[in-house]
Amino acid sequence: MKAEINLRAFTRIRTKVSLDICLKGSRKKQTGYTQNVSMNGFAVEGLPPIPLGEIIDVVFHIGGLDSGVKVEVTARISNIVGHRMGAEIISHLTVESYNHLQKLVLYRSGDGAELIEGEIARQKEKS
């Protein structure tokens, strides 16, 4: 499987995953989907604009809403381009969420899996 890969500090993999977003401290949930995902962030579409710098709580629904596989993170809106918002993950993930995110990114990376495994190893060395 060949994937389109964007080279950054953490490689982002183009994949569409349903997600729910709440502004930090709010219970109002908004639903959208990712355009791309990395071990350190994601781009989201299908939502009304959220101000730059805003802190958000995010639940990724890996495999769809009914799968029960979730990744829960806290992130900061880091850029806005048109109808797409980029967010940087700023929370420590639970082991379960981290493993689900890692599997998603590696599975969808195709030929880029070796590159991503190196990024993950470097990230673990820093923590």
C-alpha positions as CSV (number, residue, x, y, z in Angstrom):
1,M,0.0,0.0,0.0
2,K,1.5,3.3,-1.1
3,A,0.6,6.4,1.0
4,E,1.1,10.1,0.4
5,I,3.5,11.2,3.0
6,N,4.2,14.8,4.2
7,L,7.7,15.0,5.7
8,R,7.8,17.1,8.9
9,A,9.2,16.6,12.4
10,F,6.6,13.8,12.6
11,T,5.4,12.3,9.3
12,R,1.7,12.9,8.7
13,I,-0.3,10.2,7.0
14,R,-3.4,11.0,4.9
15,T,-6.3,9.2,6.5
16,K,-9.9,10.0,7.3
17,V,-10.9,9.2,10.9
18,S,-14.1,10.4,12.6
19,L,-13.5,12.5,15.7
20,D,-15.3,14.5,18.4
21,I,-13.9,17.8,19.7
22,C,-14.8,19.8,22.7
23,L,-13.3,23.1,23.6
24,K,-11.4,22.7,26.9
25,G,-13.8,23.0,29.8
26,S,-16.9,22.7,27.5
27,R,-19.4,19.9,27.1
28,K,-20.5,20.9,23.7
29,K,-19.3,18.3,21.2
30,Q,-18.5,19.0,17.6
31,T,-18.0,16.1,15.1
32,G,-15.5,16.2,12.2
33,Y,-12.9,14.1,10.6
34,T,-9.1,14.1,10.1
35,Q,-7.4,14.9,6.8
36,N,-4.1,13.6,8.2
37,V,-2.6,12.2,11.4
38,S,0.8,11.9,12.9
39,M,2.2,10.8,16.3
40,N,2.3,14.5,17.3
41,G,-0.7,16.1,15.6
42,F,-3.5,16.0,13.0
43,A,-5.4,18.2,10.6
44,V,-9.2,18.3,10.9
45,E,-11.9,19.2,8.5
46,G,-15.7,19.4,8.6
47,L,-15.9,21.7,11.7
48,P,-16.7,25.4,12.2
49,P,-13.5,27.4,12.8
50,I,-11.9,27.2,16.3
51,P,-9.6,30.1,17.3
52,L,-5.8,29.7,16.9
53,G,-4.2,28.6,20.1
54,E,-7.5,27.1,21.6
55,I,-7.1,24.0,23.7
56,I,-9.4,21.1,22.7
57,D,-10.2,17.7,23.9
58,V,-10.4,15.2,21.1
59,V,-11.7,11.6,20.7
60,F,-10.6,9.8,17.6
61,H,-13.0,6.9,16.6
62,I,-10.6,4.5,15.0
63,G,-12.6,2.1,12.7
64,G,-15.8,4.2,13.0
65,L,-18.1,5.2,15.8
66,D,-19.3,1.7,16.6
67,S,-15.9,0.1,16.8
68,G,-15.2,1.1,20.4
69,V,-11.5,1.8,19.5
70,K,-10.8,5.4,20.7
71,V,-7.8,7.6,21.0
72,E,-8.3,10.4,23.5
73,V,-5.9,13.5,23.5
74,T,-5.7,17.1,24.4
75,A,-4.5,19.3,21.6
76,R,-3.9,23.0,20.6
77,I,-5.1,24.5,17.4
78,S,-1.8,25.4,15.7
79,N,-2.7,26.6,12.3
80,I,-5.8,27.3,10.1
81,V,-5.8,27.1,6.3
82,G,-9.1,27.6,4.7
83,H,-11.6,25.0,6.1
84,R,-8.8,22.9,7.6
85,M,-7.3,23.3,11.1
86,G,-4.0,21.8,12.3
87,A,-3.6,20.7,15.9
88,E,-0.6,19.7,18.0
89,I,-1.1,17.0,20.6
90,I,-0.1,18.4,23.9
91,S,-1.2,15.8,26.4
92,H,0.4,12.6,27.5
93,L,-1.6,9.7,26.1
94,T,-2.7,6.7,28.0
95,V,-0.8,3.5,26.9
96,E,-4.0,2.3,25.2
97,S,-4.5,5.5,23.3
98,Y,-0.8,5.7,22.3
99,N,-0.8,2.1,21.0
100,H,-4.0,2.7,19.0
101,L,-2.5,5.9,17.5
102,Q,0.8,4.2,16.7
103,K,-1.0,1.3,15.0
104,L,-3.1,3.6,12.9
105,V,-0.2,5.7,11.7
106,L,2.0,2.7,11.0
107,Y,-0.7,0.7,9.2
108,R,-1.7,3.7,7.0
109,S,1.9,4.7,6.3
110,G,2.6,1.9,3.7
111,D,6.1,2.3,2.4
112,G,6.8,5.0,5.1
113,A,6.5,2.6,8.1
114,E,10.3,2.4,8.6
115,L,10.6,6.2,8.7
116,I,7.7,6.4,11.2
117,E,9.2,3.7,13.4
118,G,12.4,5.7,13.6
119,E,10.4,8.8,14.7
120,I,8.6,6.8,17.4
121,A,11.9,5.4,18.7
122,R,13.4,9.0,18.8
123,Q,10.3,10.2,20.6
124,K,10.6,7.4,23.2
125,E,14.3,8.3,23.8
126,K,13.3,11.9,24.6
127,S,10.6,10.9,27.2
